[in-house]
Amino acid sequence: MQIGYEQALKIYKQLKNTEKCPSHHPFYLLIDAKRNPELKPIFFVYEKNGEVFFNSFHMSRVPDSDYFDLQSPYGYGGPIATTEDEAFLERAWLEYEKWCRTNGVLAEFVRFHPILENWRYYGGEVIQDRSTVWVDLNKEDMMLGYQSRVRNMIRKAKKNDLHIEWTDATEFFRWFPKLYQDLMVSIGADDFYLFSNEYYDSWKSVFGASYCLCKLNDEVIGASIFFDNEFIMEYHLSASNEVAKKLAGTTLMIHEAALRAKERGCQRLHLGGGTNSNPDNALLYFKAGFSDKKADFRIGKCIHMPEEYRSLKNKWEQKTGLTSNRVLFYR
């Protein structure tokens, strides 16, 4: 059944940290909805005999229709559960599908968490997308787990007097928005990756967020947000200018984040994957310098109203002259 924020928060807190990721936090869903006024945060739960199936997602109206679609928040999402019992998960999925059809949900798109592998709880189609990198924090000396090229870059950053400051949200967001926007513009990023001031303001009250500034003397040349639930720390958003890129500022920020995550009791720092599924992707190569640990990033999709979906897709193809293999083809 659909539940409110307070009940969702209560359920989330009862789940073990190993059963959830930071972006499953109900407050994160509310913050992420600030990206777009069309996003409506929804919480769904199915409970039976002490077991829980919990799902949180954004609901949006399908353009030019009376239907809706669902997407997991920016980063990772998808259902989580306290059991892998097939009978329980089948009943939970049937109730979820019933809720979707009752509420006019045409289709959904999900990004599962690579560490949690929570596609195990999903009743729709699951598709392998790409590899991601995670760092094992149960090491005495984190530097020993890095490839030599990363160790050399960290030494380079320190030799050039770069240093890291962990700061509060107010100070962090004095610098981050411009750094991030300049970076996104320079690489020609889609408007999806540009965030509003309201979105940034919401982050100021997030529990579990760590705000990192990379400085050269007193000049801020890079900034990153890391987000954790005391089991997994996530590399959420990051931006650097040309000076930071030249002097390995991002490498230093990730290294310092690993040390901070370890201090906070986290077991894994998840860095994510590349910009595409190519195993030779440059960003994946950079992240792999920190660890040889890999995890699969998988996506999920489900069409809840097949006849209506086919009809809408036919009309869209005729109108646009386009074809698409994306489940949310109209977005």
C-alpha positions, 0 to 999 in steps of 0.5 A: 500500500502507499504510505506517507513520509513519516511511516516510510521513515519509520520503516527505513530506520528499522531496516539494517544498513546492509539492506539499504543504500543512502538514496533509499532514505525517504528524505533523499527522495523528497530532495531529489524531487526538487530537481523537477516540479513534475516529480511526485515522491511515492512510498510503497510498502507490503508487510506480512508476518514481520517481513517488509517489501519497501519501494520508493520512487518518483511518479510523473504524468506521461506527456499528452496522456492521462497515465503516469510513469515511475522512476527511481531517484537520481543515483540508485533505487528499486525495491528492498526487502527483509527476505528473499522468500519467493512466496513473499516476494511474489505476493508483494509484487502482485500487490505492487502491480495492483497499486500501479494499475489502480493508479494509472501507472503505464510503465517504470524504469529502475536503477538498482544498487550495484552493492545491494544487488536489489534486483533480487526483489524485483518482479519486472525485467532486469538488464545488465548495464555496466560495471561499477567500482567499489573500495573495500574500507576494511584495509589498514592502509588504504593507499596499498589498495590503490594502483601505483598511478593513483598513489602517484597522483595523490602524492602529486596533489599533496606536493603541490599543496592541495588540501582537503577541508570537510565543511558544513553545507552552508560553506560548501554551497557557497562554492559548489553550484558554480563549479558544478555548472561550469563543469556541466556547461564545459562538457555539454551536459544535458539540462537533466544534470543542472540543479536549482538553488532549491535543490541545493538548499534542501541538501543543507539538512541531509543526515549522512552527507559529507561536504568536501572542498579541495583547496590550493592555498585559500582557493577552492578548486574542487568540491564533492558531496559524499553520502552514507548510511554507515555501511555504504558511502556513495560518491554523489556529486563532484566538480573541479576546475582546470587547476584541480584536474591538472593537480589531481584534486579529484583523486585527492578528494576520493582518497580523503573520502575513503579515509572519512568513510572508514572513520565513520564505520562504513565498509564500502565506498561506492564510486560508480561506473563509467559514462557508458558500458564500454569496458575501456571507458575513461571514467571507469579506468580512472575509478578502477585505479582505486580498487579492483572490486567491481559490482554490476549496475543493472536497470529494470523495467516493467510495463504495467498496462501493456495495451495502453502502452502499445497504443501510446507508443504507436501514436508517438512513433507516428507523430514523431517519426522516431523509434526507441528501445527505451521503456520511457520512450517519450522522455 
